[in-house]
């Protein structure tokens, strides 16, 4: 495992800068990762937009939810781990993007279901609690994939780790929205680059919090992801 030469701090500007550098260093690999995730997301977008009759719409919404939970969530969790590995300058293979499907599939699906339900309830409670919950649970994918935690423990640990960092994560999320809008302006390639930068920056934030808290322990490089 290589050692990072740039000091990583849990500040919005710091993680965005580190995320940008990471994107440059691993551009082709990260480009392929977001491209695969983007292509996999196409059926979900079609399902959400389709449906004429009310019965068909209900069926398609249920199918879209199942596709999101059982396909897209594991894929996104796998991508989160690879972005984290680039943050740590750890070697990996693109096939590790699919690790969540055959290593800890049930934990990933249940973690996605649990966090989705918590954030959904928060949004139902006048939106603001949902934003707070989303910020405090932002580390769940990394904790499930990186620390191999079960869903409940990952939620509890994310809530603990993000204590005192909520506003920074919110700020990063807000800037990520603006970066995405900027990416949309320049169409397809811009969106992919935006997603690369955003994902790299959130992975950097998780890593920075671990380091500042003194809770990051380097482990031997394992490119198989087991």
C-alpha positions, 0 to 999 in steps of 0.5 A: 500500500502506498502512503498518501503524500497530501494531508487529508483533512475533513474539510469541504475544500480539502476533500474536494481538492483531494477528490479532484487529484484522485480523479486525475490519478485514476481517471480511466478506472473511475471513468469506467466505474461511473460508466458501468453504474450509469448504464446499470441505472438506465433501466431504473430511469426508464421504469420510473418514467414509464407507465400509462395506466394506474395499475401499470404505474404501481407495478413499475414503481414496485419493480423499480424499487426492487431493481434499486434495492437489489441491483443498484444499491450493491453496485453503488456500495461496490463503487464506494469501496473502489473510490475509497481504495483510490483515496488510499492509493490501494490497488484494485481490479474493476471486477471488484465493483461487483464484490457486494453481489457475492461477498456481503450481498444481504448486508448491503441490501439490508443496509440500503433498505434501513438507511432508505427507510430512515431518510424517507421517514425524515423527509416525510417529517417536513424534509429537514430531518431527512437531510440531517439523517442523510448527512449522518448516514453518509458513511454507511456504504463505506462502513459496510464495505470497508469495515464489514459491519452489519446494517444496524452497526453500520448505521450506528457507527456512521451516526457516531463518526459523523457527529460534529461533521454534519455541516461539513457533509451537508456543505459537501452535498450542497456543492456536489449538487452544484457540481452535478448541475455544472456537469449537466450543462456540458452533457454526458461527459460532464456528468460522468466527470462530476460523478467521479469528482463527487464520489472521490470527494465523499470517500475522501471525507470518510477517510479524513474523518477516520484519520482525524479521529485516529481510527484509521488502521492500515491493513495489507493490500488485498486486491481481491477485496475479500 
